[in-house]
Amino acid sequence: MLEKRHQLPQEQGSNEDYFIYCLEAVQNIETPGLTQTQEGLEQLAMKYGITSIYKTCDTIEGLEDSLNALVLDDHNFKDYEIIYLIMTGKANSICLNDYYYSLQEIAEIFEGRLQRKILHFSNAKVLDLDEEEAQYFLDITGAKAISGYGYESNGVSSSNLDKAFFNLFKDDDDMFAVVEELHQRHYNVCKLLDFRLYY
């Protein structure tokens, strides 16, 4: 399993309590190579001093192991606010190696273990939940919110907006203030990609 930490030595002290944990679905975790996501996380570290851990997964077991390692074992990096997921899928499911898993199934795997986390999906997949689906996920996992986009990429990646979103959280942990600020600063892109937050 690939794991990479992106941080700057001189920045380590400044954001000890703010991290991004990024999990990207790939066809095969054994295949080496730098992804666009990794490059984006490096920019996040260089430009904004935001530390991240990057992992890949290609199975539901890999996803479970990665999140368990974060939730149960990673005591040095326990203060992640955002879990950043780059995976394809449908409105209320993710796809790993051609298998679809509903967010309900994911919630049951991580029951009570995502306390105070925000799960943020890139626009590699549309996030479209009804009120009941969103509430079920939040109630079962303990997550603070789920965010993502209502429109598929259509050639427009959400990565720049994702980075802006993460950077706003660095200075303000009021989720609603951050979302409002994001819309004020990047209104057109938020509208274009249909940024949404379920809480």
WOHU-V220325 format. One record per pair of residues at least 12 apart in sequence whose C-alpha atoms are under 7 Angstrom apart, sorted by the first residue. I is the first residue (numbers start at 1). GAP is how many residues later the second one is. D is the distance in Angstrom with one decimal. If there is no record, write none. Layout:
BEGIN
((I/GAP/D) (I/GAP/D))
END
This chain:
BEGIN
((1/28/6.1) (1/55/6.5) (2/27/6.8) (2/53/5.3) (2/54/5.7) (3/50/6.9) (3/51/5.4) (3/52/4.5) (4/49/5.7) (4/50/5.0) (4/51/6.6) (5/47/5.7) (5/48/4.5) (5/49/6.2) (6/35/6.7) (6/36/5.8) (6/39/6.2) (6/45/5.6) (6/46/5.3) (6/47/6.4) (7/38/5.4) (7/42/7.0) (7/43/7.0) (7/44/4.8) (7/45/6.8) (8/37/6.4) (8/38/6.9) (8/41/6.7) (11/38/5.7) (15/35/6.9) (17/62/5.4) (18/61/6.3) (18/62/5.9) (18/63/6.6) (18/152/6.5) (19/31/6.4) (19/32/5.2) (19/33/5.4) (19/60/6.7) (19/61/4.7) (19/62/6.5) (20/31/6.4) (20/32/4.5) (20/33/6.5) (20/60/5.9) (20/61/6.8) (20/62/5.3) (20/63/6.1) (20/64/6.8) (21/31/5.6) (21/32/5.0) (21/33/6.3) (21/59/6.6) (21/61/6.4) (21/62/4.8) (21/63/5.9) (22/31/6.0) (22/32/4.8) (22/33/6.2) (22/61/5.9) (22/62/4.5) (22/63/5.9) (23/31/6.0) (23/32/5.0) (23/33/5.5) (23/61/6.2) (23/62/5.1) (23/63/6.3) (24/31/6.4) (24/32/4.8) (24/33/6.3) (24/61/5.9) (24/62/4.6) (24/63/6.0) (25/31/5.7) (25/32/5.1) (25/33/5.6) (25/61/6.3) (25/62/5.1) (25/71/6.4) (26/30/6.4) (26/31/6.1) (26/32/5.4) (27/31/5.8) (27/70/6.0) (28/30/5.8) (29/27/6.2) (29/28/6.1) (29/29/6.2) (44/119/6.6) (48/119/6.7) (58/38/5.8) (58/39/6.0) (59/37/5.6) (59/38/6.5) (60/36/6.7) (71/42/6.7) (81/36/5.2) (81/37/6.1) (82/35/5.8) (82/36/4.8) (82/37/5.9) (82/38/6.8) (83/34/6.9) (83/35/6.2) (83/36/4.9) (83/37/6.1) (84/35/6.1) (84/36/4.9) (84/37/6.0) (85/35/6.1) (85/36/4.8) (85/37/6.4) (86/35/6.1) (86/36/5.4) (86/38/6.3) (87/37/5.9) (87/38/6.4) (88/36/5.2) (88/37/4.6) (89/36/5.2) (90/35/6.3) (90/36/6.1) (91/35/5.3) (91/36/4.9) (91/37/4.5) (91/38/6.5) (92/35/6.3) (92/36/6.1) (92/37/5.8) (103/34/6.9) (104/33/6.3) (107/30/5.3) (107/33/6.0) (107/34/5.6) (108/32/6.8) (110/31/5.8) (111/29/5.2) (111/30/4.5) (112/28/6.0) (112/29/4.3) (112/30/5.2) (113/28/5.7) (113/29/6.7) (114/27/5.3) (114/28/5.4) (114/29/4.9) (115/26/6.8) (115/27/4.5) (115/28/4.9) (115/29/6.9) (116/26/6.6) (116/27/5.1) (116/28/4.7) (117/26/4.9) (117/27/5.3) (117/28/7.0) (118/25/6.1) (118/26/5.5) (118/27/4.8) (118/28/5.7) (119/26/6.4) (119/27/4.8) (119/28/6.2) (120/26/5.8) (120/27/4.7) (120/28/5.6) (121/26/6.2) (121/27/4.7) (122/26/6.0) (122/36/6.0) (123/25/6.6) (123/26/5.7) (123/29/5.8) (123/30/5.7) (123/34/6.7) (123/35/5.6) (124/28/6.7) (124/29/6.4) (125/27/6.3) (126/23/5.7) (126/24/5.2) (126/25/5.7) (126/26/5.5) (127/21/5.7) (127/22/5.5) (127/23/5.5) (128/22/6.0) (134/64/6.3) (144/55/6.3) (145/52/6.8) (145/53/5.5) (145/54/4.4) (146/51/5.8) (146/52/5.1) (146/53/6.6) (147/49/5.6) (147/50/4.3) (147/51/6.1) (148/47/5.8) (148/48/5.5) (148/49/6.7) (149/44/5.7) (149/45/5.2) (149/46/4.5) (149/47/5.6) (150/43/6.4) (150/44/4.9) (150/45/6.4) (150/46/6.9) (151/42/5.1) (151/43/5.9) (165/17/6.4))
END
